[in-house]
Amino acid sequence: MTRLGVFLKKKSIKKADVSRKTGISQSRMSELTNNQSTRLSVDELYLISLAIDTDPSIIMKEICSHLKLVDETKIENNISA
């Protein structure tokens, strides 16, 4: 299950309801919630946020929490070594 899938499940949100409200096909919703290699577009994120009445930034923080900036000190240390 993807981070989006976990988010929707925690909120008890049905993919079929999101699909119906957004026009995103049920098969695409299935991909977005089950397939780790599937990428969520900004348009899809925005439509989903409207459908579930949640600020897009809240969804983004939840599903992108694993992303971190590069530690520049490690890069500088590797260059000078």
mmJSON file of the N, C-alpha and C atoms, coordinates in Angstrom:
{"data_MODEL":{"atom_site":{
"group_PDB":["ATOM","ATOM","ATOM","ATOM","ATOM","ATOM","ATOM","ATOM","ATOM","ATOM","ATOM","ATOM","ATOM","ATOM","ATOM","ATOM","ATOM","ATOM","ATOM","ATOM","ATOM","ATOM","ATOM","ATOM","ATOM","ATOM","ATOM","ATOM","ATOM","ATOM","ATOM","ATOM","ATOM","ATOM","ATOM","ATOM","ATOM","ATOM","ATOM","ATOM","ATOM","ATOM","ATOM","ATOM","ATOM","ATOM","ATOM","ATOM","ATOM","ATOM","ATOM","ATOM","ATOM","ATOM","ATOM","ATOM","ATOM","ATOM","ATOM","ATOM","ATOM","ATOM","ATOM","ATOM","ATOM","ATOM","ATOM","ATOM","ATOM","ATOM","ATOM","ATOM","ATOM","ATOM","ATOM","ATOM","ATOM","ATOM","ATOM","ATOM","ATOM","ATOM","ATOM","ATOM","ATOM","ATOM","ATOM","ATOM","ATOM","ATOM","ATOM","ATOM","ATOM","ATOM","ATOM","ATOM","ATOM","ATOM","ATOM","ATOM","ATOM","ATOM","ATOM","ATOM","ATOM","ATOM","ATOM","ATOM","ATOM","ATOM","ATOM","ATOM","ATOM","ATOM","ATOM","ATOM","ATOM","ATOM","ATOM","ATOM","ATOM","ATOM","ATOM","ATOM","ATOM","ATOM","ATOM","ATOM","ATOM","ATOM","ATOM","ATOM","ATOM","ATOM","ATOM","ATOM","ATOM","ATOM","ATOM","ATOM","ATOM","ATOM","ATOM","ATOM","ATOM","ATOM","ATOM","ATOM","ATOM","ATOM","ATOM","ATOM","ATOM","ATOM","ATOM","ATOM","ATOM","ATOM","ATOM","ATOM","ATOM","ATOM","ATOM","ATOM","ATOM","ATOM","ATOM","ATOM","ATOM","ATOM","ATOM","ATOM","ATOM","ATOM","ATOM","ATOM","ATOM","ATOM","ATOM","ATOM","ATOM","ATOM","ATOM","ATOM","ATOM","ATOM","ATOM","ATOM","ATOM","ATOM","ATOM","ATOM","ATOM","ATOM","ATOM","ATOM","ATOM","ATOM","ATOM","ATOM","ATOM","ATOM","ATOM","ATOM","ATOM","ATOM","ATOM","ATOM","ATOM","ATOM","ATOM","ATOM","ATOM","ATOM","ATOM","ATOM","ATOM","ATOM","ATOM","ATOM","ATOM","ATOM","ATOM","ATOM","ATOM","ATOM","ATOM","ATOM","ATOM","ATOM","ATOM","ATOM","ATOM","ATOM","ATOM","ATOM","ATOM","ATOM","ATOM","ATOM","ATOM","ATOM","ATOM"],
"id":[1,2,3,4,5,6,7,8,9,10,11,12,13,14,15,16,17,18,19,20,21,22,23,24,25,26,27,28,29,30,31,32,33,34,35,36,37,38,39,40,41,42,43,44,45,46,47,48,49,50,51,52,53,54,55,56,57,58,59,60,61,62,63,64,65,66,67,68,69,70,71,72,73,74,75,76,77,78,79,80,81,82,83,84,85,86,87,88,89,90,91,92,93,94,95,96,97,98,99,100,101,102,103,104,105,106,107,108,109,110,111,112,113,114,115,116,117,118,119,120,121,122,123,124,125,126,127,128,129,130,131,132,133,134,135,136,137,138,139,140,141,142,143,144,145,146,147,148,149,150,151,152,153,154,155,156,157,158,159,160,161,162,163,164,165,166,167,168,169,170,171,172,173,174,175,176,177,178,179,180,181,182,183,184,185,186,187,188,189,190,191,192,193,194,195,196,197,198,199,200,201,202,203,204,205,206,207,208,209,210,211,212,213,214,215,216,217,218,219,220,221,222,223,224,225,226,227,228,229,230,231,232,233,234,235,236,237,238,239,240,241,242,243],
"type_symbol":["N","C","C","N","C","C","N","C","C","N","C","C","N","C","C","N","C","C","N","C","C","N","C","C","N","C","C","N","C","C","N","C","C","N","C","C","N","C","C","N","C","C","N","C","C","N","C","C","N","C","C","N","C","C","N","C","C","N","C","C","N","C","C","N","C","C","N","C","C","N","C","C","N","C","C","N","C","C","N","C","C","N","C","C","N","C","C","N","C","C","N","C","C","N","C","C","N","C","C","N","C","C","N","C","C","N","C","C","N","C","C","N","C","C","N","C","C","N","C","C","N","C","C","N","C","C","N","C","C","N","C","C","N","C","C","N","C","C","N","C","C","N","C","C","N","C","C","N","C","C","N","C","C","N","C","C","N","C","C","N","C","C","N","C","C","N","C","C","N","C","C","N","C","C","N","C","C","N","C","C","N","C","C","N","C","C","N","C","C","N","C","C","N","C","C","N","C","C","N","C","C","N","C","C","N","C","C","N","C","C","N","C","C","N","C","C","N","C","C","N","C","C","N","C","C","N","C","C","N","C","C","N","C","C","N","C","C","N","C","C","N","C","C"],
"label_atom_id":["N","CA","C","N","CA","C","N","CA","C","N","CA","C","N","CA","C","N","CA","C","N","CA","C","N","CA","C","N","CA","C","N","CA","C","N","CA","C","N","CA","C","N","CA","C","N","CA","C","N","CA","C","N","CA","C","N","CA","C","N","CA","C","N","CA","C","N","CA","C","N","CA","C","N","CA","C","N","CA","C","N","CA","C","N","CA","C","N","CA","C","N","CA","C","N","CA","C","N","CA","C","N","CA","C","N","CA","C","N","CA","C","N","CA","C","N","CA","C","N","CA","C","N","CA","C","N","CA","C","N","CA","C","N","CA","C","N","CA","C","N","CA","C","N","CA","C","N","CA","C","N","CA","C","N","CA","C","N","CA","C","N","CA","C","N","CA","C","N","CA","C","N","CA","C","N","CA","C","N","CA","C","N","CA","C","N","CA","C","N","CA","C","N","CA","C","N","CA","C","N","CA","C","N","CA","C","N","CA","C","N","CA","C","N","CA","C","N","CA","C","N","CA","C","N","CA","C","N","CA","C","N","CA","C","N","CA","C","N","CA","C","N","CA","C","N","CA","C","N","CA","C","N","CA","C","N","CA","C","N","CA","C","N","CA","C","N","CA","C","N","CA","C","N","CA","C","N","CA","C","N","CA","C"],
"label_alt_id":[null,null,null,null,null,null,null,null,null,null,null,null,null,null,null,null,null,null,null,null,null,null,null,null,null,null,null,null,null,null,null,null,null,null,null,null,null,null,null,null,null,null,null,null,null,null,null,null,null,null,null,null,null,null,null,null,null,null,null,null,null,null,null,null,null,null,null,null,null,null,null,null,null,null,null,null,null,null,null,null,null,null,null,null,null,null,null,null,null,null,null,null,null,null,null,null,null,null,null,null,null,null,null,null,null,null,null,null,null,null,null,null,null,null,null,null,null,null,null,null,null,null,null,null,null,null,null,null,null,null,null,null,null,null,null,null,null,null,null,null,null,null,null,null,null,null,null,null,null,null,null,null,null,null,null,null,null,null,null,null,null,null,null,null,null,null,null,null,null,null,null,null,null,null,null,null,null,null,null,null,null,null,null,null,null,null,null,null,null,null,null,null,null,null,null,null,null,null,null,null,null,null,null,null,null,null,null,null,null,null,null,null,null,null,null,null,null,null,null,null,null,null,null,null,null,null,null,null,null,null,null,null,null,null,null,null,null,null,null,null,null,null,null],
"label_comp_id":["MET","MET","MET","THR","THR","THR","ARG","ARG","ARG","LEU","LEU","LEU","GLY","GLY","GLY","VAL","VAL","VAL","PHE","PHE","PHE","LEU","LEU","LEU","LYS","LYS","LYS","LYS","LYS","LYS","LYS","LYS","LYS","SER","SER","SER","ILE","ILE","ILE","LYS","LYS","LYS","LYS","LYS","LYS","ALA","ALA","ALA","ASP","ASP","ASP","VAL","VAL","VAL","SER","SER","SER","ARG","ARG","ARG","LYS","LYS","LYS","THR","THR","THR","GLY","GLY","GLY","ILE","ILE","ILE","SER","SER","SER","GLN","GLN","GLN","SER","SER","SER","ARG","ARG","ARG","MET","MET","MET","SER","SER","SER","GLU","GLU","GLU","LEU","LEU","LEU","THR","THR","THR","ASN","ASN","ASN","ASN","ASN","ASN","GLN","GLN","GLN","SER","SER","SER","THR","THR","THR","ARG","ARG","ARG","LEU","LEU","LEU","SER","SER","SER","VAL","VAL","VAL","ASP","ASP","ASP","GLU","GLU","GLU","LEU","LEU","LEU","TYR","TYR","TYR","LEU","LEU","LEU","ILE","ILE","ILE","SER","SER","SER","LEU","LEU","LEU","ALA","ALA","ALA","ILE","ILE","ILE","ASP","ASP","ASP","THR","THR","THR","ASP","ASP","ASP","PRO","PRO","PRO","SER","SER","SER","ILE","ILE","ILE","ILE","ILE","ILE","MET","MET","MET","LYS","LYS","LYS","GLU","GLU","GLU","ILE","ILE","ILE","CYS","CYS","CYS","SER","SER","SER","HIS","HIS","HIS","LEU","LEU","LEU","LYS","LYS","LYS","LEU","LEU","LEU","VAL","VAL","VAL","ASP","ASP","ASP","GLU","GLU","GLU","THR","THR","THR","LYS","LYS","LYS","ILE","ILE","ILE","GLU","GLU","GLU","ASN","ASN","ASN","ASN","ASN","ASN","ILE","ILE","ILE","SER","SER","SER","ALA","ALA","ALA"],
"label_asym_id":["A","A","A","A","A","A","A","A","A","A","A","A","A","A","A","A","A","A","A","A","A","A","A","A","A","A","A","A","A","A","A","A","A","A","A","A","A","A","A","A","A","A","A","A","A","A","A","A","A","A","A","A","A","A","A","A","A","A","A","A","A","A","A","A","A","A","A","A","A","A","A","A","A","A","A","A","A","A","A","A","A","A","A","A","A","A","A","A","A","A","A","A","A","A","A","A","A","A","A","A","A","A","A","A","A","A","A","A","A","A","A","A","A","A","A","A","A","A","A","A","A","A","A","A","A","A","A","A","A","A","A","A","A","A","A","A","A","A","A","A","A","A","A","A","A","A","A","A","A","A","A","A","A","A","A","A","A","A","A","A","A","A","A","A","A","A","A","A","A","A","A","A","A","A","A","A","A","A","A","A","A","A","A","A","A","A","A","A","A","A","A","A","A","A","A","A","A","A","A","A","A","A","A","A","A","A","A","A","A","A","A","A","A","A","A","A","A","A","A","A","A","A","A","A","A","A","A","A","A","A","A","A","A","A","A","A","A","A","A","A","A","A","A"],
"label_entity_id":["1","1","1","1","1","1","1","1","1","1","1","1","1","1","1","1","1","1","1","1","1","1","1","1","1","1","1","1","1","1","1","1","1","1","1","1","1","1","1","1","1","1","1","1","1","1","1","1","1","1","1","1","1","1","1","1","1","1","1","1","1","1","1","1","1","1","1","1","1","1","1","1","1","1","1","1","1","1","1","1","1","1","1","1","1","1","1","1","1","1","1","1","1","1","1","1","1","1","1","1","1","1","1","1","1","1","1","1","1","1","1","1","1","1","1","1","1","1","1","1","1","1","1","1","1","1","1","1","1","1","1","1","1","1","1","1","1","1","1","1","1","1","1","1","1","1","1","1","1","1","1","1","1","1","1","1","1","1","1","1","1","1","1","1","1","1","1","1","1","1","1","1","1","1","1","1","1","1","1","1","1","1","1","1","1","1","1","1","1","1","1","1","1","1","1","1","1","1","1","1","1","1","1","1","1","1","1","1","1","1","1","1","1","1","1","1","1","1","1","1","1","1","1","1","1","1","1","1","1","1","1","1","1","1","1","1","1","1","1","1","1","1","1"],
"label_seq_id":[1,1,1,2,2,2,3,3,3,4,4,4,5,5,5,6,6,6,7,7,7,8,8,8,9,9,9,10,10,10,11,11,11,12,12,12,13,13,13,14,14,14,15,15,15,16,16,16,17,17,17,18,18,18,19,19,19,20,20,20,21,21,21,22,22,22,23,23,23,24,24,24,25,25,25,26,26,26,27,27,27,28,28,28,29,29,29,30,30,30,31,31,31,32,32,32,33,33,33,34,34,34,35,35,35,36,36,36,37,37,37,38,38,38,39,39,39,40,40,40,41,41,41,42,42,42,43,43,43,44,44,44,45,45,45,46,46,46,47,47,47,48,48,48,49,49,49,50,50,50,51,51,51,52,52,52,53,53,53,54,54,54,55,55,55,56,56,56,57,57,57,58,58,58,59,59,59,60,60,60,61,61,61,62,62,62,63,63,63,64,64,64,65,65,65,66,66,66,67,67,67,68,68,68,69,69,69,70,70,70,71,71,71,72,72,72,73,73,73,74,74,74,75,75,75,76,76,76,77,77,77,78,78,78,79,79,79,80,80,80,81,81,81],
"pdbx_PDB_ins_code":[null,null,null,null,null,null,null,null,null,null,null,null,null,null,null,null,null,null,null,null,null,null,null,null,null,null,null,null,null,null,null,null,null,null,null,null,null,null,null,null,null,null,null,null,null,null,null,null,null,null,null,null,null,null,null,null,null,null,null,null,null,null,null,null,null,null,null,null,null,null,null,null,null,null,null,null,null,null,null,null,null,null,null,null,null,null,null,null,null,null,null,null,null,null,null,null,null,null,null,null,null,null,null,null,null,null,null,null,null,null,null,null,null,null,null,null,null,null,null,null,null,null,null,null,null,null,null,null,null,null,null,null,null,null,null,null,null,null,null,null,null,null,null,null,null,null,null,null,null,null,null,null,null,null,null,null,null,null,null,null,null,null,null,null,null,null,null,null,null,null,null,null,null,null,null,null,null,null,null,null,null,null,null,null,null,null,null,null,null,null,null,null,null,null,null,null,null,null,null,null,null,null,null,null,null,null,null,null,null,null,null,null,null,null,null,null,null,null,null,null,null,null,null,null,null,null,null,null,null,null,null,null,null,null,null,null,null,null,null,null,null,null,null],
"Cartn_x":[0.849,0.0,0.893,0.502,1.268,0.951,1.709,1.447,0.069,-0.327,-1.671,-2.722,-2.503,-3.432,-3.573,-2.457,-2.469,-3.213,-2.953,-3.616,-5.131,-5.592,-7.029,-7.639,-6.911,-7.411,-7.536,-6.529,-6.585,-7.772,-8.132,-9.253,-10.582,-10.545,-11.745,-12.426,-11.618,-12.128,-12.128,-13.26,-13.41,-12.892,-12.055,-11.499,-12.602,-13.664,-14.77,-15.423,-15.548,-16.127,-15.215,-13.919,-12.953,-13.003,-13.054,-13.116,-14.347,-15.482,-16.739,-16.699,-16.157,-16.139,-15.098,-14.0,-12.9,-12.869,-13.463,-13.348,-12.098,-11.291,-10.141,-10.694,-10.309,-10.881,-10.561,-11.408,-11.19,-9.886,-9.542,-8.284,-7.084,-7.19,-6.103,-6.009,-7.145,-7.133,-6.488,-6.763,-6.162,-4.644,-4.186,-2.745,-2.126,-2.783,-2.26,-2.183,-3.044,-3.087,-2.391,-2.053,-1.454,-0.075,0.235,1.471,2.52,3.574,4.618,5.299,5.353,6.05,5.173,3.894,2.99,3.186,3.283,3.487,2.174,1.923,0.735,1.012,0.159,0.352,-0.208,0.231,-0.268,-1.77,-2.21,-3.64,-4.451,-3.955,-4.645,-4.665,-3.539,-3.463,-4.494,-4.578,-5.52,-6.966,-7.298,-8.663,-9.027,-8.094,-8.345,-8.563,-7.755,-7.916,-9.28,-9.741,-11.082,-12.152,-11.999,-12.997,-13.107,-11.998,-12.034,-12.006,-12.142,-12.222,-11.035,-9.85,-8.61,-7.633,-6.926,-5.927,-4.875,-4.52,-3.532,-2.201,-1.832,-0.546,-0.546,-1.688,-1.776,-1.517,-2.124,-1.909,-0.442,0.086,1.457,2.444,2.237,3.128,3.081,1.917,1.758,2.426,2.186,2.689,4.131,4.651,6.03,6.94,6.493,7.256,8.612,8.779,10.043,11.109,10.723,11.665,12.414,13.708,14.545,15.511,15.931,16.94,18.291,19.152,20.493,21.288,22.054,22.916,24.155,24.24,25.329,26.686,26.731,28.022,28.631,27.803,28.32,28.89,28.233,28.716,30.048,30.142,31.374,32.514,32.239,33.264,33.768,32.892,33.302,34.153,33.866,34.628,36.041,36.165,37.474,38.329,37.744,38.495,39.388],
"Cartn_y":[-1.182,0.0,1.243,2.251,3.495,4.38,5.439,6.387,7.04,7.288,7.826,6.812,5.551,4.497,4.42,4.514,4.492,5.71,6.875,8.11,7.984,7.532,7.394,6.349,5.259,4.203,4.715,5.457,6.013,6.939,7.629,8.569,7.896,6.588,5.813,6.375,6.757,7.324,6.241,6.081,5.06,5.577,4.763,5.14,5.367,4.59,4.726,6.104,6.606,7.939,9.013,8.861,9.831,9.788,8.596,8.43,9.121,8.888,9.472,11.0,11.547,13.006,13.707,13.006,13.657,13.38,12.267,11.851,11.022,10.803,9.916,8.492,7.72,6.38,5.508,4.511,3.592,2.819,2.506,1.79,2.679,3.961,4.89,5.062,5.167,5.276,4.038,2.886,1.65,1.694,2.175,2.327,3.28,4.425,5.452,4.988,4.057,3.623,2.293,1.553,0.23,0.048,0.78,0.572,1.615,1.163,2.069,2.862,2.323,3.009,4.04,4.083,5.04,6.424,7.423,8.797,9.577,10.286,11.124,12.484,12.926,14.257,15.334,16.544,17.679,17.85,17.68,17.806,16.771,15.53,14.482,14.781,15.226,15.588,16.654,17.673,18.768,18.278,17.483,16.959,16.07,15.225,14.357,15.196,16.232,17.094,17.782,18.197,18.8,17.762,16.558,15.506,15.104,15.157,14.729,15.914,17.113,18.34,18.471,18.322,18.411,19.295,20.153,21.013,20.136,20.45,19.635,19.528,20.555,20.51,19.444,19.181,18.142,16.773,16.535,15.266,15.164,16.244,16.24,15.964,16.605,16.366,14.915,14.32,12.923,11.965,12.166,11.197,11.468,12.635,12.964,13.104,12.633,12.819,12.113,11.145,10.411,11.18,12.236,12.999,14.019,14.08,15.002,15.71,16.913,17.631,16.949,17.167,16.611,17.345,16.587,17.17,17.723,19.041,19.675,19.461,19.29,19.067,17.74,16.731,15.453,15.611,16.415,16.649,17.383,18.433,19.21,18.339,17.473,16.583,15.606,15.124,14.194,14.876,16.145,16.895,17.176,17.549,17.926,16.71,15.531,14.325,13.808],
"Cartn_z":[0.0,0.0,0.0,-0.746,-0.817,0.389,0.525,1.609,1.447,0.193,-0.043,0.395,0.073,0.486,1.989,2.695,4.158,4.695,4.1,4.525,4.395,3.242,3.018,3.954,4.171,5.059,6.491,6.969,8.329,8.51,7.443,7.491,7.15,6.916,6.537,5.291,4.319,3.065,1.998,1.339,0.304,-1.031,-1.671,-2.973,-4.006,-3.927,-4.885,-4.764,-3.534,-3.33,-3.921,-3.692,-4.241,-5.764,-6.311,-7.762,-8.338,-7.714,-8.195,-8.135,-7.055,-6.877,-7.752,-8.051,-8.761,-10.253,-10.66,-12.054,-12.308,-11.264,-11.379,-11.403,-12.417,-12.566,-11.355,-11.156,-10.037,-10.214,-11.452,-11.682,-11.356,-11.69,-11.349,-9.833,-9.149,-7.689,-7.079,-7.659,-7.181,-7.352,-8.497,-8.74,-7.719,-7.505,-6.603,-5.153,-4.785,-3.392,-3.136,-4.209,-4.026,-4.652,-5.69,-6.445,-6.061,-5.398,-4.907,-6.028,-7.229,-8.315,-9.039,-8.714,-9.35,-8.743,-9.588,-9.138,-9.174,-8.095,-7.949,-8.571,-9.474,-10.08,-9.156,-9.363,-8.572,-8.796,-10.023,-10.325,-9.545,-9.513,-8.775,-7.28,-6.762,-5.346,-5.01,-5.85,-5.603,-5.663,-6.672,-6.791,-5.605,-5.19,-4.039,-2.788,-2.612,-1.428,-1.422,-2.584,-2.669,-2.315,-2.84,-2.625,-1.16,-0.427,0.968,1.932,1.365,2.158,3.121,2.55,3.316,2.561,3.272,2.648,1.966,0.712,-0.001,0.744,1.476,2.18,3.277,3.86,4.892,4.27,3.117,2.425,2.001,1.455,0.978,2.115,3.26,4.403,4.84,4.772,5.184,4.2,2.915,1.942,1.52,1.848,1.48,2.696,3.849,5.085,5.054,4.179,4.078,3.304,2.593,1.782,2.642,2.46,3.227,2.283,2.671,1.908,2.082,1.125,1.165,2.241,3.024,4.043,3.34,3.226,2.483,3.132,4.439,5.095,4.65,4.409,3.917,2.515,1.69,0.329,0.374,1.216,1.322,1.852,2.811,3.353,2.309,1.443,0.386,-0.658,-0.936,-1.947,-1.439,-0.161,0.379,0.737,0.734,1.13,0.036],
"occupancy":[1.0,1.0,1.0,1.0,1.0,1.0,1.0,1.0,1.0,1.0,1.0,1.0,1.0,1.0,1.0,1.0,1.0,1.0,1.0,1.0,1.0,1.0,1.0,1.0,1.0,1.0,1.0,1.0,1.0,1.0,1.0,1.0,1.0,1.0,1.0,1.0,1.0,1.0,1.0,1.0,1.0,1.0,1.0,1.0,1.0,1.0,1.0,1.0,1.0,1.0,1.0,1.0,1.0,1.0,1.0,1.0,1.0,1.0,1.0,1.0,1.0,1.0,1.0,1.0,1.0,1.0,1.0,1.0,1.0,1.0,1.0,1.0,1.0,1.0,1.0,1.0,1.0,1.0,1.0,1.0,1.0,1.0,1.0,1.0,1.0,1.0,1.0,1.0,1.0,1.0,1.0,1.0,1.0,1.0,1.0,1.0,1.0,1.0,1.0,1.0,1.0,1.0,1.0,1.0,1.0,1.0,1.0,1.0,1.0,1.0,1.0,1.0,1.0,1.0,1.0,1.0,1.0,1.0,1.0,1.0,1.0,1.0,1.0,1.0,1.0,1.0,1.0,1.0,1.0,1.0,1.0,1.0,1.0,1.0,1.0,1.0,1.0,1.0,1.0,1.0,1.0,1.0,1.0,1.0,1.0,1.0,1.0,1.0,1.0,1.0,1.0,1.0,1.0,1.0,1.0,1.0,1.0,1.0,1.0,1.0,1.0,1.0,1.0,1.0,1.0,1.0,1.0,1.0,1.0,1.0,1.0,1.0,1.0,1.0,1.0,1.0,1.0,1.0,1.0,1.0,1.0,1.0,1.0,1.0,1.0,1.0,1.0,1.0,1.0,1.0,1.0,1.0,1.0,1.0,1.0,1.0,1.0,1.0,1.0,1.0,1.0,1.0,1.0,1.0,1.0,1.0,1.0,1.0,1.0,1.0,1.0,1.0,1.0,1.0,1.0,1.0,1.0,1.0,1.0,1.0,1.0,1.0,1.0,1.0,1.0,1.0,1.0,1.0,1.0,1.0,1.0,1.0,1.0,1.0,1.0,1.0,1.0,1.0,1.0,1.0,1.0,1.0,1.0],
"B_iso_or_equiv":[0.0,0.0,0.0,0.0,0.0,0.0,0.0,0.0,0.0,0.0,0.0,0.0,0.0,0.0,0.0,0.0,0.0,0.0,0.0,0.0,0.0,0.0,0.0,0.0,0.0,0.0,0.0,0.0,0.0,0.0,0.0,0.0,0.0,0.0,0.0,0.0,0.0,0.0,0.0,0.0,0.0,0.0,0.0,0.0,0.0,0.0,0.0,0.0,0.0,0.0,0.0,0.0,0.0,0.0,0.0,0.0,0.0,0.0,0.0,0.0,0.0,0.0,0.0,0.0,0.0,0.0,0.0,0.0,0.0,0.0,0.0,0.0,0.0,0.0,0.0,0.0,0.0,0.0,0.0,0.0,0.0,0.0,0.0,0.0,0.0,0.0,0.0,0.0,0.0,0.0,0.0,0.0,0.0,0.0,0.0,0.0,0.0,0.0,0.0,0.0,0.0,0.0,0.0,0.0,0.0,0.0,0.0,0.0,0.0,0.0,0.0,0.0,0.0,0.0,0.0,0.0,0.0,0.0,0.0,0.0,0.0,0.0,0.0,0.0,0.0,0.0,0.0,0.0,0.0,0.0,0.0,0.0,0.0,0.0,0.0,0.0,0.0,0.0,0.0,0.0,0.0,0.0,0.0,0.0,0.0,0.0,0.0,0.0,0.0,0.0,0.0,0.0,0.0,0.0,0.0,0.0,0.0,0.0,0.0,0.0,0.0,0.0,0.0,0.0,0.0,0.0,0.0,0.0,0.0,0.0,0.0,0.0,0.0,0.0,0.0,0.0,0.0,0.0,0.0,0.0,0.0,0.0,0.0,0.0,0.0,0.0,0.0,0.0,0.0,0.0,0.0,0.0,0.0,0.0,0.0,0.0,0.0,0.0,0.0,0.0,0.0,0.0,0.0,0.0,0.0,0.0,0.0,0.0,0.0,0.0,0.0,0.0,0.0,0.0,0.0,0.0,0.0,0.0,0.0,0.0,0.0,0.0,0.0,0.0,0.0,0.0,0.0,0.0,0.0,0.0,0.0,0.0,0.0,0.0,0.0,0.0,0.0,0.0,0.0,0.0,0.0,0.0,0.0],
"pdbx_formal_charge":[null,null,null,null,null,null,null,null,null,null,null,null,null,null,null,null,null,null,null,null,null,null,null,null,null,null,null,null,null,null,null,null,null,null,null,null,null,null,null,null,null,null,null,null,null,null,null,null,null,null,null,null,null,null,null,null,null,null,null,null,null,null,null,null,null,null,null,null,null,null,null,null,null,null,null,null,null,null,null,null,null,null,null,null,null,null,null,null,null,null,null,null,null,null,null,null,null,null,null,null,null,null,null,null,null,null,null,null,null,null,null,null,null,null,null,null,null,null,null,null,null,null,null,null,null,null,null,null,null,null,null,null,null,null,null,null,null,null,null,null,null,null,null,null,null,null,null,null,null,null,null,null,null,null,null,null,null,null,null,null,null,null,null,null,null,null,null,null,null,null,null,null,null,null,null,null,null,null,null,null,null,null,null,null,null,null,null,null,null,null,null,null,null,null,null,null,null,null,null,null,null,null,null,null,null,null,null,null,null,null,null,null,null,null,null,null,null,null,null,null,null,null,null,null,null,null,null,null,null,null,null,null,null,null,null,null,null,null,null,null,null,null,null],
"auth_seq_id":[1,1,1,2,2,2,3,3,3,4,4,4,5,5,5,6,6,6,7,7,7,8,8,8,9,9,9,10,10,10,11,11,11,12,12,12,13,13,13,14,14,14,15,15,15,16,16,16,17,17,17,18,18,18,19,19,19,20,20,20,21,21,21,22,22,22,23,23,23,24,24,24,25,25,25,26,26,26,27,27,27,28,28,28,29,29,29,30,30,30,31,31,31,32,32,32,33,33,33,34,34,34,35,35,35,36,36,36,37,37,37,38,38,38,39,39,39,40,40,40,41,41,41,42,42,42,43,43,43,44,44,44,45,45,45,46,46,46,47,47,47,48,48,48,49,49,49,50,50,50,51,51,51,52,52,52,53,53,53,54,54,54,55,55,55,56,56,56,57,57,57,58,58,58,59,59,59,60,60,60,61,61,61,62,62,62,63,63,63,64,64,64,65,65,65,66,66,66,67,67,67,68,68,68,69,69,69,70,70,70,71,71,71,72,72,72,73,73,73,74,74,74,75,75,75,76,76,76,77,77,77,78,78,78,79,79,79,80,80,80,81,81,81],
"auth_comp_id":["MET","MET","MET","THR","THR","THR","ARG","ARG","ARG","LEU","LEU","LEU","GLY","GLY","GLY","VAL","VAL","VAL","PHE","PHE","PHE","LEU","LEU","LEU","LYS","LYS","LYS","LYS","LYS","LYS","LYS","LYS","LYS","SER","SER","SER","ILE","ILE","ILE","LYS","LYS","LYS","LYS","LYS","LYS","ALA","ALA","ALA","ASP","ASP","ASP","VAL","VAL","VAL","SER","SER","SER","ARG","ARG","ARG","LYS","LYS","LYS","THR","THR","THR","GLY","GLY","GLY","ILE","ILE","ILE","SER","SER","SER","GLN","GLN","GLN","SER","SER","SER","ARG","ARG","ARG","MET","MET","MET","SER","SER","SER","GLU","GLU","GLU","LEU","LEU","LEU","THR","THR","THR","ASN","ASN","ASN","ASN","ASN","ASN","GLN","GLN","GLN","SER","SER","SER","THR","THR","THR","ARG","ARG","ARG","LEU","LEU","LEU","SER","SER","SER","VAL","VAL","VAL","ASP","ASP","ASP","GLU","GLU","GLU","LEU","LEU","LEU","TYR","TYR","TYR","LEU","LEU","LEU","ILE","ILE","ILE","SER","SER","SER","LEU","LEU","LEU","ALA","ALA","ALA","ILE","ILE","ILE","ASP","ASP","ASP","THR","THR","THR","ASP","ASP","ASP","PRO","PRO","PRO","SER","SER","SER","ILE","ILE","ILE","ILE","ILE","ILE","MET","MET","MET","LYS","LYS","LYS","GLU","GLU","GLU","ILE","ILE","ILE","CYS","CYS","CYS","SER","SER","SER","HIS","HIS","HIS","LEU","LEU","LEU","LYS","LYS","LYS","LEU","LEU","LEU","VAL","VAL","VAL","ASP","ASP","ASP","GLU","GLU","GLU","THR","THR","THR","LYS","LYS","LYS","ILE","ILE","ILE","GLU","GLU","GLU","ASN","ASN","ASN","ASN","ASN","ASN","ILE","ILE","ILE","SER","SER","SER","ALA","ALA","ALA"],
"auth_asym_id":["A","A","A","A","A","A","A","A","A","A","A","A","A","A","A","A","A","A","A","A","A","A","A","A","A","A","A","A","A","A","A","A","A","A","A","A","A","A","A","A","A","A","A","A","A","A","A","A","A","A","A","A","A","A","A","A","A","A","A","A","A","A","A","A","A","A","A","A","A","A","A","A","A","A","A","A","A","A","A","A","A","A","A","A","A","A","A","A","A","A","A","A","A","A","A","A","A","A","A","A","A","A","A","A","A","A","A","A","A","A","A","A","A","A","A","A","A","A","A","A","A","A","A","A","A","A","A","A","A","A","A","A","A","A","A","A","A","A","A","A","A","A","A","A","A","A","A","A","A","A","A","A","A","A","A","A","A","A","A","A","A","A","A","A","A","A","A","A","A","A","A","A","A","A","A","A","A","A","A","A","A","A","A","A","A","A","A","A","A","A","A","A","A","A","A","A","A","A","A","A","A","A","A","A","A","A","A","A","A","A","A","A","A","A","A","A","A","A","A","A","A","A","A","A","A","A","A","A","A","A","A","A","A","A","A","A","A","A","A","A","A","A","A"],
"auth_atom_id":["N","CA","C","N","CA","C","N","CA","C","N","CA","C","N","CA","C","N","CA","C","N","CA","C","N","CA","C","N","CA","C","N","CA","C","N","CA","C","N","CA","C","N","CA","C","N","CA","C","N","CA","C","N","CA","C","N","CA","C","N","CA","C","N","CA","C","N","CA","C","N","CA","C","N","CA","C","N","CA","C","N","CA","C","N","CA","C","N","CA","C","N","CA","C","N","CA","C","N","CA","C","N","CA","C","N","CA","C","N","CA","C","N","CA","C","N","CA","C","N","CA","C","N","CA","C","N","CA","C","N","CA","C","N","CA","C","N","CA","C","N","CA","C","N","CA","C","N","CA","C","N","CA","C","N","CA","C","N","CA","C","N","CA","C","N","CA","C","N","CA","C","N","CA","C","N","CA","C","N","CA","C","N","CA","C","N","CA","C","N","CA","C","N","CA","C","N","CA","C","N","CA","C","N","CA","C","N","CA","C","N","CA","C","N","CA","C","N","CA","C","N","CA","C","N","CA","C","N","CA","C","N","CA","C","N","CA","C","N","CA","C","N","CA","C","N","CA","C","N","CA","C","N","CA","C","N","CA","C","N","CA","C","N","CA","C","N","CA","C","N","CA","C","N","CA","C","N","CA","C","N","CA","C"],
"pdbx_PDB_model_num":[1,1,1,1,1,1,1,1,1,1,1,1,1,1,1,1,1,1,1,1,1,1,1,1,1,1,1,1,1,1,1,1,1,1,1,1,1,1,1,1,1,1,1,1,1,1,1,1,1,1,1,1,1,1,1,1,1,1,1,1,1,1,1,1,1,1,1,1,1,1,1,1,1,1,1,1,1,1,1,1,1,1,1,1,1,1,1,1,1,1,1,1,1,1,1,1,1,1,1,1,1,1,1,1,1,1,1,1,1,1,1,1,1,1,1,1,1,1,1,1,1,1,1,1,1,1,1,1,1,1,1,1,1,1,1,1,1,1,1,1,1,1,1,1,1,1,1,1,1,1,1,1,1,1,1,1,1,1,1,1,1,1,1,1,1,1,1,1,1,1,1,1,1,1,1,1,1,1,1,1,1,1,1,1,1,1,1,1,1,1,1,1,1,1,1,1,1,1,1,1,1,1,1,1,1,1,1,1,1,1,1,1,1,1,1,1,1,1,1,1,1,1,1,1,1,1,1,1,1,1,1,1,1,1,1,1,1,1,1,1,1,1,1]
}}}
